[in-house]
Amino acid sequence: MLGIIRGLTDTFSMSEWNVVWLDNNGKYHKKYFYYKTEARFFYDLLPFYHKRLERVR
């Protein structure tokens, strides 16, 4: 049920999103997404512990 609600709210989100993560070598990386659903999918696949999903201002 929560997945359905999350999918619907992500679909109507009109903001751009960044996924930021810290790799095992201590380097920060950032990837830009236009849709939150794509950003969340990429975020969920990242194997790193230090990561975040943030809205672009």
C-alpha positions in Angstrom: 0.0 0.0 0.0 2.8 2.4 0.9 4.5 1.7 -2.4 1.4 2.7 -4.4 1.1 6.0 -2.4 4.8 6.7 -2.9 4.5 6.0 -6.6 1.6 8.4 -7.0 3.2 11.2 -5.0 6.5 10.8 -6.9 4.7 11.0 -10.2 3.2 14.4 -9.3 6.4 15.9 -7.9 7.5 18.7 -10.2 11.0 19.3 -8.8 14.4 18.2 -10.0 16.3 15.8 -7.7 20.0 15.0 -6.9 21.3 11.8 -5.4 24.5 12.4 -3.4 26.6 9.7 -2.0 30.0 9.0 -0.5 32.0 6.1 -2.0 34.4 3.7 -0.2 37.4 6.0 -1.2 35.9 9.0 0.5 34.9 10.8 -2.6 31.5 12.5 -3.0 29.4 12.0 -6.1 26.2 13.6 -7.4 23.8 12.6 -10.1 20.9 14.8 -11.3 17.4 13.5 -12.1 14.4 15.3 -13.5 11.9 12.8 -12.1 11.8 11.7 -8.4 10.8 8.2 -9.4 14.0 7.8 -11.4 16.1 9.3 -8.5 14.5 7.1 -5.9 15.1 4.0 -8.1 18.8 4.9 -8.5 19.0 5.8 -4.7 17.6 2.4 -3.8 20.2 0.6 -5.9 23.2 2.3 -4.5 25.2 0.0 -2.2 26.7 2.8 -0.1 25.6 3.7 3.4 26.2 7.4 3.2 23.7 8.6 0.6 20.9 11.1 0.3 18.1 12.1 -2.0 17.7 15.9 -2.1 15.5 18.4 -4.0 17.3 20.8 -6.3 16.6 24.4 -5.4 
